Amino acid sequence: MRKTRRRLTKLALALYSLGMGASAGAQQQWPPPGRAGPQRAAPVADTRWKDSFDAFAAADRQQAPAPGGILFVGSSSIRLWDGLERQFQGAPVLKRGFGGSRMLDVAAHADRLVLPYRPRLIVVYAGDNDLAEGRTPQQVLDSFIQFVARVRAALPDTRIAYLSIKPSPLRAALMPQAMQANALIAGYAAATPNLDFIDIYSRMLDAQGRPRTDLYGGDALHLNADGYALWKAAIAPHLALPAVASR
């Protein structure tokens, strides 16, 4: 398993070096010279997510979250994490996952999904659905960059941690695209202050490099309790870091 993780790290740095013109660990201008920045996230009709955002607003009215907490945002893998708010001792956690969402949607709705809560840390899981709908790894990266830019414009000291796209059995055919998207985002995170990349992809592979079926529920897409326990173990060390990390 350690060899698999080392291979993913090397792949991330190699792809970043080739695709972004960056050397490993170096601070880089973003976007690199001669390359256009990401396109602004396309507006998404509010009606698609109306029920989810209405539920968030109702929960906020019932108990307004205190600023400075840890905010989990993203797709159904966040939404379905039962008891997430109580998983991390001593850390106030807020869950704002909306099923079926893409990185594109998380970026488009950052103003209402993130900014009102003024968190010290945002943990993002999105991109899986983008690839399933035919978006490219580069488009997933561009949407994530747009999300980071929007958050940083309003909350410059908020740290952001990206959970890598998972290798699910149902979407095994998309594993090459998931690896590429993860590598691109890992490279971007390595060159961007106060931004973390959390590799859960390699942790969820068996010795043959296939998705571990024991971590998934019956749909072979969403996690079971063991899968979420693995995620918790991967995320926990990042919650203990200072609010503003130096690089």
Summary of the structure (lengths in Angstrom):
residues: 247
radius of gyration: 17.1
end to end distance: 27.6
largest distance: 49.6
contacts: 768
relative contact order: 0.16
helix: 49%
strand: 11%
